[in-house]
Structures are given as C-alpha cells and as structure tokens.
Amino acid sequence: MATNQPERFDFLAQLYQEQAQEALERMGQLQQQRQQLERQIKQLQQYWLDYQNKLTAIARNGARAGQLIEFRSFMDKMEIAIRGQEQQLSKINDQWQQASATWQHLHYKSKALDEMANKAHSQQRAVLEKRQQKEQDDRTCSQFRARIGLKNAE
C-alpha cells in the first residue's frame, strides 16, 4: 500500500466536505427565497381577496360600470402576478430539490472517503507498528547474541 494513500483519501474527503458545505449553504439560500416567495404569494392572495370583497360591496351598492371594469382589470393583473410568483416558487422548489440531492451525494461521498482514509491510516499504522516490532525484536536478538558471544568467549 502506498504511504500517501491515506493522505489522498483525506484530501478527497476534505474536497467533498467543502463542496457539500457549499451545497448546504445553497439550500439555505434557496429556503430563504422560498419562504420569502411564499409570504409574498400569501400577501398577494390576501390583497386579491380584499379587492374581491370590495368589488362585491361596490357591485351591491350600484357602482358605475367603469369602476367595476377597473376593479376587475386590477384583479386580473394581480392574478397574473400571483401566477408568476407561484411559477417562481416552483422553480425555487426544483432548485432546492437539486441542491438537496447534490448535498446528499457529496455528503455520503465525503463520509465514505473519511472511512476509507481512517481504514488506510489504521493499515498504515499497523504496518509501521509491525515494522517497529520486528526492528525491536531484531535488536533484542542481536543484543542477546552479543551477550551470549561474550559469555562463551570468557
């Protein structure tokens, strides 16, 4: 196993973590935009309802035809604005779904690479410890042989 393999895994895991963080931040921005659009849509719908109630009241009280047409024209424009905001909200929802899928992919990828890096580090430590133990055993054997050689020479 290459000695720099754990470092490669660490690097890739960090890269994916950073990309996942960016995707998470994008999701947050989209969520804020979505909430703002939802509030605007509710306000427009309430405004439209208020105008509908005014139109009904004016029609009951015998309003002029021009006034009714003006009210209805304004309400039609409001409906177009509401539909436009709803379409924008739909686009934001789609973008949020894409960002969420991207985040999940990157998050799971970074976690998998973290696990691979940890495993590679463990294997690297085990090889190092085995090598160090062998070197220690060799030194001990050499020292023992040297002592036995000295005793036999006496």
OpenMM code with the backbone's topology and positions (N, CA, C; nanometers):
from openmm import Vec3, app, unit

residues = "MET ALA THR ASN GLN PRO GLU ARG PHE ASP PHE LEU ALA GLN LEU TYR GLN GLU GLN ALA GLN GLU ALA LEU GLU ARG MET GLY GLN LEU GLN GLN GLN ARG GLN GLN LEU GLU ARG GLN ILE LYS GLN LEU GLN GLN TYR TRP LEU ASP TYR GLN ASN LYS LEU THR ALA ILE ALA ARG ASN GLY ALA ARG ALA GLY GLN LEU ILE GLU PHE ARG SER PHE MET ASP LYS MET GLU ILE ALA ILE ARG GLY GLN GLU GLN GLN LEU SER LYS ILE ASN ASP GLN TRP GLN GLN ALA SER ALA THR TRP GLN HIS LEU HIS TYR LYS SER LYS ALA LEU ASP GLU MET ALA ASN LYS ALA HIS SER GLN GLN ARG ALA VAL LEU GLU LYS ARG GLN GLN LYS GLU GLN ASP ASP ARG THR CYS SER GLN PHE ARG ALA ARG ILE GLY LEU LYS ASN ALA GLU".split()
positions = [
    Vec3(0.0844, -0.1186, 0.0000),
    Vec3(0.0000, 0.0000, 0.0000),
    Vec3(0.0884, 0.1242, 0.0000),
    Vec3(0.0554, 0.2181, -0.0821),
    Vec3(0.1345, 0.3409, -0.0921),
    Vec3(0.1230, 0.4198, 0.0379),
    Vec3(0.2334, 0.4811, 0.0768),
    Vec3(0.2337, 0.5539, 0.2038),
    Vec3(0.1494, 0.6803, 0.1979),
    Vec3(0.1239, 0.7336, 0.0795),
    Vec3(0.0460, 0.8572, 0.0712),
    Vec3(-0.1014, 0.8323, 0.0404),
    Vec3(-0.1424, 0.7064, 0.0371),
    Vec3(-0.2831, 0.6764, 0.0087),
    Vec3(-0.3771, 0.7371, 0.1132),
    Vec3(-0.3491, 0.7270, 0.2419),
    Vec3(-0.4390, 0.7899, 0.3401),
    Vec3(-0.4505, 0.9411, 0.3190),
    Vec3(-0.3391, 1.0028, 0.2840),
    Vec3(-0.3422, 1.1472, 0.2612),
    Vec3(-0.4285, 1.1818, 0.1398),
    Vec3(-0.4227, 1.0964, 0.0365),
    Vec3(-0.5087, 1.1190, -0.0810),
    Vec3(-0.6555, 1.1099, -0.0418),
    Vec3(-0.6878, 1.0079, 0.0381),
    Vec3(-0.8262, 0.9942, 0.0844),
    Vec3(-0.8674, 1.1144, 0.1690),
    Vec3(-0.7757, 1.1598, 0.2554),
    Vec3(-0.8042, 1.2775, 0.3377),
    Vec3(-0.8328, 1.3991, 0.2500),
    Vec3(-0.7479, 1.4178, 0.1488),
    Vec3(-0.7641, 1.5317, 0.0585),
    Vec3(-0.8995, 1.5250, -0.0131),
    Vec3(-0.9320, 1.4089, -0.0679),
    Vec3(-1.0588, 1.3947, -0.1401),
    Vec3(-1.1789, 1.4117, -0.0468),
    Vec3(-1.1685, 1.3558, 0.0727),
    Vec3(-1.2777, 1.3698, 0.1696),
    Vec3(-1.2983, 1.5167, 0.2042),
    Vec3(-1.1885, 1.5899, 0.2249),
    Vec3(-1.1982, 1.7325, 0.2563),
    Vec3(-1.2609, 1.8085, 0.1405),
    Vec3(-1.2207, 1.7745, 0.0190),
    Vec3(-1.2752, 1.8392, -0.1003),
    Vec3(-1.4269, 1.8179, -0.1084),
    Vec3(-1.4699, 1.6941, -0.0884),
    Vec3(-1.6131, 1.6648, -0.0916),
    Vec3(-1.6871, 1.7325, 0.0238),
    Vec3(-1.6236, 1.7409, 0.1392),
    Vec3(-1.6865, 1.8087, 0.2528),
    Vec3(-1.7079, 1.9562, 0.2224),
    Vec3(-1.6103, 2.0181, 0.1603),
    Vec3(-1.6241, 2.1600, 0.1249),
    Vec3(-1.7353, 2.1795, 0.0223),
    Vec3(-1.7409, 2.0911, -0.0765),
    Vec3(-1.8465, 2.1003, -0.1771),
    Vec3(-1.9835, 2.0745, -0.1147),
    Vec3(-1.9903, 1.9806, -0.0210),
    Vec3(-2.1163, 1.9524, 0.0481),
    Vec3(-2.1598, 2.0742, 0.1294),
    Vec3(-2.0642, 2.1413, 0.1921),
    Vec3(-2.0955, 2.2620, 0.2700),
    Vec3(-2.1504, 2.3703, 0.1786),
    Vec3(-2.0901, 2.3861, 0.0614),
    Vec3(-2.1398, 2.4848, -0.0350),
    Vec3(-2.2824, 2.4509, -0.0787),
    Vec3(-2.3081, 2.3231, -0.1025),
    Vec3(-2.4425, 2.2815, -0.1419),
    Vec3(-2.5420, 2.3067, -0.0290),
    Vec3(-2.4984, 2.2845, 0.0946),
    Vec3(-2.5839, 2.3094, 0.2104),
    Vec3(-2.6156, 2.4581, 0.2234),
    Vec3(-2.5153, 2.5417, 0.1999),
    Vec3(-2.5376, 2.6866, 0.2043),
    Vec3(-2.6335, 2.7294, 0.0929),
    Vec3(-2.6194, 2.6683, -0.0238),
    Vec3(-2.7102, 2.6976, -0.1359),
    Vec3(-2.8528, 2.6579, -0.0982),
    Vec3(-2.8678, 2.5448, -0.0326),
    Vec3(-3.0003, 2.5027, 0.0127),
    Vec3(-3.0595, 2.6054, 0.1086),
    Vec3(-2.9771, 2.6586, 0.1966),
    Vec3(-3.0236, 2.7600, 0.2912),
    Vec3(-3.0699, 2.8862, 0.2207),
    Vec3(-2.9929, 2.9281, 0.1209),
    Vec3(-3.0318, 3.0471, 0.0440),
    Vec3(-3.1647, 3.0228, -0.0283),
    Vec3(-3.1761, 2.9063, -0.0898),
    Vec3(-3.2998, 2.8734, -0.1614),
    Vec3(-3.4184, 2.8642, -0.0655),
    Vec3(-3.3941, 2.8116, 0.0535),
    Vec3(-3.5006, 2.8021, 0.1537),
    Vec3(-3.5482, 2.9413, 0.1924),
    Vec3(-3.4558, 3.0342, 0.2091),
    Vec3(-3.4935, 3.1717, 0.2419),
    Vec3(-3.5739, 3.2342, 0.1278),
    Vec3(-3.5273, 3.2115, 0.0053),
    Vec3(-3.6015, 3.2638, -0.1099),
    Vec3(-3.7412, 3.2032, -0.1164),
    Vec3(-3.7504, 3.0744, -0.0883),
    Vec3(-3.8798, 3.0059, -0.0915),
    Vec3(-3.9741, 3.0644, 0.0130),
    Vec3(-3.9234, 3.0843, 0.1326),
    Vec3(-4.0070, 3.1400, 0.2388),
    Vec3(-4.0525, 3.2815, 0.2042),
    Vec3(-3.9625, 3.3602, 0.1470),
    Vec3(-3.9985, 3.4964, 0.1081),
    Vec3(-4.1063, 3.4944, -0.0007),
    Vec3(-4.0899, 3.4086, -0.0998),
    Vec3(-4.1903, 3.3988, -0.2057),
    Vec3(-4.3251, 3.3513, -0.1506),
    Vec3(-4.3216, 3.2568, -0.0600),
    Vec3(-4.4466, 3.2083, -0.0006),
    Vec3(-4.5191, 3.3212, 0.0735),
    Vec3(-4.4418, 3.4034, 0.1449),
    Vec3(-4.5026, 3.5180, 0.2138),
    Vec3(-4.5623, 3.6168, 0.1135),
    Vec3(-4.4864, 3.6442, 0.0063),
    Vec3(-4.5356, 3.7373, -0.0952),
    Vec3(-4.6626, 3.6846, -0.1608),
    Vec3(-4.6661, 3.5550, -0.1892),
    Vec3(-4.7846, 3.4955, -0.2514),
    Vec3(-4.9041, 3.5078, -0.1577),
    Vec3(-4.8836, 3.4774, -0.0301),
    Vec3(-4.9937, 3.4902, 0.0666),
    Vec3(-5.0433, 3.6343, 0.0746),
    Vec3(-4.9487, 3.7294, 0.0743),
    Vec3(-4.9882, 3.8706, 0.0793),
    Vec3(-5.0669, 3.9095, -0.0455),
    Vec3(-5.0196, 3.8667, -0.1605),
    Vec3(-5.0910, 3.8975, -0.2845),
    Vec3(-5.2303, 3.8336, -0.2861),
    Vec3(-5.2380, 3.7100, -0.2396),
    Vec3(-5.3682, 3.6422, -0.2352),
    Vec3(-5.4634, 3.7126, -0.1390),
    Vec3(-5.4107, 3.7556, -0.0252),
    Vec3(-5.4954, 3.8285, 0.0702),
    Vec3(-5.5394, 3.9624, 0.0117),
    Vec3(-5.4467, 4.0298, -0.0550),
    Vec3(-5.4778, 4.1573, -0.1197),
    Vec3(-5.5852, 4.1358, -0.2266),
    Vec3(-5.5716, 4.0279, -0.3036),
    Vec3(-5.6701, 3.9952, -0.4062),
    Vec3(-5.8072, 3.9701, -0.3421),
    Vec3(-5.8087, 3.8953, -0.2308),
    Vec3(-5.9347, 3.8682, -0.1599),
    Vec3(-5.9984, 3.9972, -0.1095),
    Vec3(-5.9150, 4.0848, -0.0545),
    Vec3(-5.9671, 4.2135, -0.0087),
    Vec3(-6.0317, 4.2899, -0.1238),
    Vec3(-5.9649, 4.2909, -0.2365),
    Vec3(-6.0206, 4.3578, -0.3545),
    Vec3(-6.1481, 4.2892, -0.4018),
    Vec3(-6.1516, 4.1580, -0.3934),
    Vec3(-6.2730, 4.0843, -0.4328),
    Vec3(-6.3893, 4.1254, -0.3427),
    Vec3(-6.3629, 4.1376, -0.2140),
    Vec3(-6.4674, 4.1800, -0.1201),
    Vec3(-6.5124, 4.3236, -0.1493),
    Vec3(-6.4160, 4.4113, -0.1813),
    Vec3(-6.4508, 4.5496, -0.2163),
    Vec3(-6.5349, 4.5522, -0.3432),
    Vec3(-6.4953, 4.4704, -0.4409),
    Vec3(-6.5690, 4.4646, -0.5673),
    Vec3(-6.7122, 4.4186, -0.5419),
    Vec3(-6.7281, 4.3182, -0.4592),
    Vec3(-6.8619, 4.2674, -0.4268),
    Vec3(-6.9441, 4.3755, -0.3578),
    Vec3(-6.8814, 4.4449, -0.2631),
    Vec3(-6.9526, 4.5513, -0.1907),
    Vec3(-6.9914, 4.6652, -0.2845),
    Vec3(-6.9002, 4.7040, -0.3706),
    Vec3(-6.9279, 4.8123, -0.4649),
    Vec3(-7.0382, 4.7716, -0.5618),
    Vec3(-7.0341, 4.6472, -0.6089),
    Vec3(-7.1356, 4.5996, -0.7039),
    Vec3(-7.2730, 4.5987, -0.6378),
    Vec3(-7.2820, 4.5639, -0.5108),
    Vec3(-7.4098, 4.5625, -0.4388),
    Vec3(-7.4657, 4.7037, -0.4233),
    Vec3(-7.3762, 4.7974, -0.4059),
    Vec3(-7.4189, 4.9359, -0.3841),
    Vec3(-7.4442, 5.0111, -0.5146),
    Vec3(-7.4341, 4.9424, -0.6259),
    Vec3(-7.4645, 5.0050, -0.7536),
    Vec3(-7.3530, 5.0920, -0.8072),
    Vec3(-7.2380, 5.0357, -0.8277),
    Vec3(-7.1231, 5.1102, -0.8801),
    Vec3(-7.1373, 5.1320, -1.0299),
    Vec3(-7.0590, 5.2253, -1.0792),
    Vec3(-7.0562, 5.2517, -1.2228),
    Vec3(-6.9866, 5.1360, -1.2941),
    Vec3(-7.0189, 5.1154, -1.4192),
    Vec3(-6.9606, 5.0073, -1.4989),
    Vec3(-6.8097, 5.0272, -1.5130),
    Vec3(-6.7671, 5.1507, -1.5340),
    Vec3(-6.6246, 5.1809, -1.5486),
    Vec3(-6.5461, 5.1444, -1.4241),
    Vec3(-6.6069, 5.1713, -1.3098),
    Vec3(-6.5424, 5.1398, -1.1824),
    Vec3(-6.5289, 4.9879, -1.1654),
    Vec3(-6.6338, 4.9140, -1.2037),
    Vec3(-6.6297, 4.7677, -1.1933),
    Vec3(-6.5235, 4.7092, -1.2876),
    Vec3(-6.5184, 4.7657, -1.4077),
    Vec3(-6.4193, 4.7187, -1.5057),
    Vec3(-6.2777, 4.7470, -1.4550),
    Vec3(-6.2591, 4.8615, -1.3947),
    Vec3(-6.1288, 4.9000, -1.3407),
    Vec3(-6.0853, 4.8038, -1.2287),
    Vec3(-6.1784, 4.7753, -1.1403),
    Vec3(-6.1508, 4.6805, -1.0319),
    Vec3(-6.1139, 4.5435, -1.0891),
    Vec3(-6.1962, 4.4976, -1.1822),
    Vec3(-6.1751, 4.3635, -1.2402),
    Vec3(-6.0412, 4.3583, -1.3145),
    Vec3(-6.0053, 4.4628, -1.3853),
    Vec3(-5.8783, 4.4690, -1.4579),
    Vec3(-5.7604, 4.4608, -1.3594),
    Vec3(-5.7714, 4.5349, -1.2498),
    Vec3(-5.6655, 4.5325, -1.1498),
    Vec3(-5.6533, 4.3926, -1.0882),
    Vec3(-5.7663, 4.3286, -1.0617),
    Vec3(-5.7647, 4.1939, -1.0038),
    Vec3(-5.7047, 4.0930, -1.1013),
    Vec3(-5.7319, 4.1103, -1.2313),
    Vec3(-5.6723, 4.0222, -1.3322),
    Vec3(-5.5197, 4.0361, -1.3309),
    Vec3(-5.4712, 4.1597, -1.3176),
    Vec3(-5.3270, 4.1835, -1.3113),
    Vec3(-5.2679, 4.1190, -1.1856),
    Vec3(-5.3422, 4.1262, -1.0766),
    Vec3(-5.2957, 4.0631, -0.9525),
    Vec3(-5.2888, 3.9114, -0.9689),
    Vec3(-5.3867, 3.8527, -1.0378),
    Vec3(-5.3852, 3.7075, -1.0613),
    Vec3(-5.2635, 3.6676, -1.1446),
    Vec3(-5.2308, 3.7491, -1.2434),
    Vec3(-5.1121, 3.7222, -1.3253),
    Vec3(-4.9862, 3.7296, -1.2385),
    Vec3(-4.9807, 3.8295, -1.1512),
    Vec3(-4.8655, 3.8438, -1.0610),
    Vec3(-4.8562, 3.7235, -0.9668),
    Vec3(-4.9691, 3.6781, -0.9166),
    Vec3(-4.9704, 3.5618, -0.8265),
    Vec3(-4.9204, 3.4385, -0.9008),
    Vec3(-4.9705, 3.4162, -1.0217),
    Vec3(-4.9253, 3.3003, -1.1004),
    Vec3(-4.7747, 3.3091, -1.1282),
    Vec3(-4.7266, 3.4295, -1.1591),
    Vec3(-4.5828, 3.4477, -1.1820),
    Vec3(-4.5018, 3.4124, -1.0583),
    Vec3(-4.5481, 3.4551, -0.9424),
    Vec3(-4.4786, 3.4234, -0.8166),
    Vec3(-4.4850, 3.2732, -0.7889),
    Vec3(-4.5993, 3.2109, -0.8187),
    Vec3(-4.6120, 3.0663, -0.7979),
    Vec3(-4.5191, 2.9896, -0.8912),
    Vec3(-4.5027, 3.0379, -1.0146),
    Vec3(-4.4087, 2.9736, -1.1067),
    Vec3(-4.2653, 2.9887, -1.0552),
    Vec3(-4.2352, 3.1072, -1.0049),
    Vec3(-4.1019, 3.1302, -0.9477),
    Vec3(-4.0798, 3.0385, -0.8277),
    Vec3(-4.1826, 3.0222, -0.7458),
    Vec3(-4.1734, 2.9332, -0.6300),
    Vec3(-4.1491, 2.7890, -0.6754),
    Vec3(-4.2162, 2.7492, -0.7814),
    Vec3(-4.1961, 2.6143, -0.8341),
    Vec3(-4.0510, 2.5952, -0.8797),
    Vec3(-3.9952, 2.6953, -0.9459),
    Vec3(-3.8548, 2.6879, -0.9895),
    Vec3(-3.7612, 2.6786, -0.8690),
    Vec3(-3.7890, 2.7595, -0.7676),
    Vec3(-3.7066, 2.7573, -0.6461),
    Vec3(-3.7157, 2.6203, -0.5795),
    Vec3(-3.8355, 2.5627, -0.5753),
    Vec3(-3.8516, 2.4283, -0.5171),
    Vec3(-3.7713, 2.3256, -0.5947),
    Vec3(-3.7732, 2.3343, -0.7275),
    Vec3(-3.6945, 2.2425, -0.8104),
    Vec3(-3.5453, 2.2593, -0.7827),
    Vec3(-3.5005, 2.3837, -0.7738),
    Vec3(-3.3597, 2.4101, -0.7463),
    Vec3(-3.3207, 2.3575, -0.6082),
    Vec3(-3.4120, 2.3730, -0.5116),
    Vec3(-3.3844, 2.3232, -0.3772),
    Vec3(-3.3717, 2.1709, -0.3788),
    Vec3(-3.4604, 2.1051, -0.4546),
    Vec3(-3.4537, 1.9590, -0.4646),
    Vec3(-3.3200, 1.9153, -0.5263),
    Vec3(-3.2772, 1.9859, -0.6297),
    Vec3(-3.1487, 1.9541, -0.6924),
    Vec3(-3.0339, 1.9770, -0.5951),
    Vec3(-3.0378, 2.0874, -0.5245),
    Vec3(-2.9322, 2.1179, -0.4275),
    Vec3(-2.9306, 2.0136, -0.3158),
    Vec3(-3.0474, 1.9688, -0.2758),
    Vec3(-3.0571, 1.8671, -0.1717),
    Vec3(-2.9969, 1.7349, -0.2196),
    Vec3(-3.0293, 1.6961, -0.3416),
    Vec3(-2.9733, 1.5726, -0.3970),
    Vec3(-2.8214, 1.5835, -0.4102),
    Vec3(-2.7749, 1.6995, -0.4530),
    Vec3(-2.6303, 1.7226, -0.4652),
    Vec3(-2.5644, 1.7139, -0.3278),
    Vec3(-2.6245, 1.7779, -0.2291),
    Vec3(-2.5689, 1.7742, -0.0941),
    Vec3(-2.5621, 1.6312, -0.0429),
    Vec3(-2.6711, 1.5554, -0.0606),
    Vec3(-2.6720, 1.4170, -0.0122),
    Vec3(-2.5613, 1.3355, -0.0774),
    Vec3(-2.5470, 1.3511, -0.2082),
    Vec3(-2.4429, 1.2764, -0.2796),
    Vec3(-2.3043, 1.3122, -0.2252),
    Vec3(-2.2775, 1.4413, -0.2157),
    Vec3(-2.1464, 1.4861, -0.1688),
    Vec3(-2.1219, 1.4476, -0.0231),
    Vec3(-2.2259, 1.4569, 0.0581),
    Vec3(-2.2139, 1.4223, 0.1998),
    Vec3(-2.1798, 1.2742, 0.2163),
    Vec3(-2.2531, 1.1886, 0.1471),
    Vec3(-2.2269, 1.0453, 0.1581),
    Vec3(-2.0897, 1.0100, 0.0998),
    Vec3(-2.0521, 1.0764, -0.0078),
    Vec3(-1.9218, 1.0521, -0.0690),
    Vec3(-1.8103, 1.0918, 0.0286),
    Vec3(-1.8251, 1.2081, 0.0933),
    Vec3(-1.7211, 1.2512, 0.1877),
    Vec3(-1.7138, 1.1567, 0.3072),
    Vec3(-1.8280, 1.1088, 0.3533),
    Vec3(-1.8274, 1.0138, 0.4660),
    Vec3(-1.7589, 0.8840, 0.4259),
    Vec3(-1.7874, 0.8346, 0.3044),
    Vec3(-1.7239, 0.7115, 0.2571),
    Vec3(-1.5726, 0.7307, 0.2458),
    Vec3(-1.5309, 0.8451, 0.1949),
    Vec3(-1.3877, 0.8719, 0.1830),
    Vec3(-1.3223, 0.8879, 0.3200),
    Vec3(-1.3957, 0.9454, 0.4156),
    Vec3(-1.3446, 0.9539, 0.5529),
    Vec3(-1.3183, 0.8137, 0.6080),
    Vec3(-1.4143, 0.7249, 0.5859),
    Vec3(-1.3993, 0.5877, 0.6337),
    Vec3(-1.2802, 0.5192, 0.5657),
    Vec3(-1.2670, 0.5414, 0.4349),
    Vec3(-1.1541, 0.4823, 0.3627),
    Vec3(-1.0220, 0.5389, 0.4146),
    Vec3(-1.0192, 0.6688, 0.4412),
    Vec3(-0.8980, 0.7315, 0.4940),
    Vec3(-0.8649, 0.6747, 0.6319),
    Vec3(-0.9655, 0.6605, 0.7167),
    Vec3(-0.9423, 0.6049, 0.8503),
    Vec3(-0.8886, 0.4624, 0.8410),
    Vec3(-0.9477, 0.3844, 0.7509),
    Vec3(-0.9023, 0.2463, 0.7327),
    Vec3(-0.7586, 0.2452, 0.6808),
    Vec3(-0.7275, 0.3308, 0.5847),
    Vec3(-0.5914, 0.3377, 0.5301),
    Vec3(-0.4919, 0.3824, 0.6374),
    Vec3(-0.5329, 0.4793, 0.7209),
    Vec3(-0.4457, 0.5231, 0.8307),
    Vec3(-0.4216, 0.4072, 0.9282),
    Vec3(-0.5272, 0.3337, 0.9588),
    Vec3(-0.5129, 0.2190, 1.0506),
    Vec3(-0.4200, 0.1141, 0.9923),
    Vec3(-0.4370, 0.0852, 0.8641),
    Vec3(-0.3497, -0.0133, 0.7999),
    Vec3(-0.2056, 0.0365, 0.7976),
    Vec3(-0.1883, 0.1634, 0.7707),
    Vec3(-0.0536, 0.2212, 0.7678),
    Vec3(0.0106, 0.2132, 0.9070),
    Vec3(-0.0692, 0.2431, 1.0111),
    Vec3(-0.0181, 0.2333, 1.1493),
    Vec3(0.0194, 0.0888, 1.1825),
    Vec3(-0.0660, -0.0061, 1.1392),
    Vec3(-0.0388, -0.1473, 1.1683),
    Vec3(0.0906, -0.1921, 1.1015),
    Vec3(0.1126, -0.1513, 0.9769),
    Vec3(0.2362, -0.1870, 0.9065),
    Vec3(0.3554, -0.1249, 0.9780),
    Vec3(0.3437, 0.0001, 1.0176),
    Vec3(0.4522, 0.0690, 1.0879),
    Vec3(0.4815, 0.0013, 1.2219),
    Vec3(0.3757, -0.0298, 1.2962),
    Vec3(0.3948, -0.0949, 1.4259),
    Vec3(0.4588, -0.2322, 1.4088),
    Vec3(0.4186, -0.3046, 1.3055),
    Vec3(0.4760, -0.4369, 1.2793),
    Vec3(0.6245, -0.4236, 1.2449),
    Vec3(0.6562, -0.3232, 1.1621),
    Vec3(0.7958, -0.2994, 1.1247),
    Vec3(0.8773, -0.2617, 1.2483),
    Vec3(0.8227, -0.1733, 1.3317),
    Vec3(0.8938, -0.1311, 1.4517),
    Vec3(0.9134, -0.2483, 1.5475),
    Vec3(0.8107, -0.3339, 1.5590),
    Vec3(0.8221, -0.4507, 1.6465),
    Vec3(0.9298, -0.5459, 1.5956),
    Vec3(0.9329, -0.5649, 1.4623),
    Vec3(1.0344, -0.6521, 1.4033),
    Vec3(1.1730, -0.5946, 1.4281),
    Vec3(1.1881, -0.4632, 1.4094),
    Vec3(1.3179, -0.3995, 1.4341),
    Vec3(1.3578, -0.4149, 1.5808),
    Vec3(1.2634, -0.3989, 1.6717),
    Vec3(1.2906, -0.4152, 1.8152),
    Vec3(1.3305, -0.5587, 1.8452),
    Vec3(1.2561, -0.6537, 1.7845),
    Vec3(1.2893, -0.7951, 1.8048),
    Vec3(1.4291, -0.8262, 1.7520),
    Vec3(1.4638, -0.7714, 1.6345),
    Vec3(1.5961, -0.7938, 1.5763),
    Vec3(1.7053, -0.7361, 1.6665),
    Vec3(1.6824, -0.6160, 1.7208),
    Vec3(1.7797, -0.5551, 1.8116),
    Vec3(1.7956, -0.6398, 1.9378),
    Vec3(1.6857, -0.6868, 1.9893),
    Vec3(1.6908, -0.7690, 2.1107),
    Vec3(1.7677, -0.8978, 2.0842),
    Vec3(1.7390, -0.9594, 1.9690),
    Vec3(1.8108, -1.0824, 1.9339),
    Vec3(1.9599, -1.0550, 1.9158),
    Vec3(1.9925, -0.9455, 1.8512),
    Vec3(2.1342, -0.9101, 1.8301),
    Vec3(2.2038, -0.8872, 1.9636),
    Vec3(2.1366, -0.8169, 2.0521),
    Vec3(2.1945, -0.7902, 2.1843),
    Vec3(2.2117, -0.9216, 2.2618),
    Vec3(2.1135, -1.0091, 2.2500),
    Vec3(2.1200, -1.1375, 2.3201),
    Vec3(2.2352, -1.2205, 2.2655),
    Vec3(2.2490, -1.2241, 2.1321),
    Vec3(2.3579, -1.2988, 2.0703),
    Vec3(2.4933, -1.2405, 2.1120),
    Vec3(2.4983, -1.1082, 2.1189),
    Vec3(2.6240, -1.0436, 2.1580),
    Vec3(2.6603, -1.0802, 2.3003),
    Vec3(2.5625, -1.0851, 2.3873),
    Vec3(2.5882, -1.1217, 2.5272),
    Vec3(2.6303, -1.2690, 2.5379),
    Vec3(2.5633, -1.3517, 2.4610),
    Vec3(2.5984, -1.4945, 2.4658),
    Vec3(2.7394, -1.5149, 2.4085),
    Vec3(2.7704, -1.4400, 2.3039),
    Vec3(2.9038, -1.4479, 2.2441),
    Vec3(3.0108, -1.4052, 2.3424),
    Vec3(2.9832, -1.3015, 2.4222),
    Vec3(3.0790, -1.2544, 2.5224),
    Vec3(3.0975, -1.3592, 2.6323),
    Vec3(2.9890, -1.4229, 2.6740),
    Vec3(2.9981, -1.5228, 2.7805),
    Vec3(3.0738, -1.6462, 2.7323),
    Vec3(3.0523, -1.6845, 2.6092),
    Vec3(3.1226, -1.8007, 2.5553),
    Vec3(3.2721, -1.7714, 2.5372),
    Vec3(3.3038, -1.6456, 2.5107),
    Vec3(3.4439, -1.6076, 2.4915),
    Vec3(3.5180, -1.6064, 2.6240),
    Vec3(3.4490, -1.5927, 2.7333),
    Vec3(3.5149, -1.5841, 2.8638),
    Vec3(3.5556, -1.7164, 2.9058),
] * unit.nanometer
topology = app.Topology()
chain = topology.addChain("A")
for resn in residues:
    res = topology.addResidue(resn, chain)
    for name in ("N", "CA", "C"):
        topology.addAtom(name, app.Element.getBySymbol(name[0]), res)
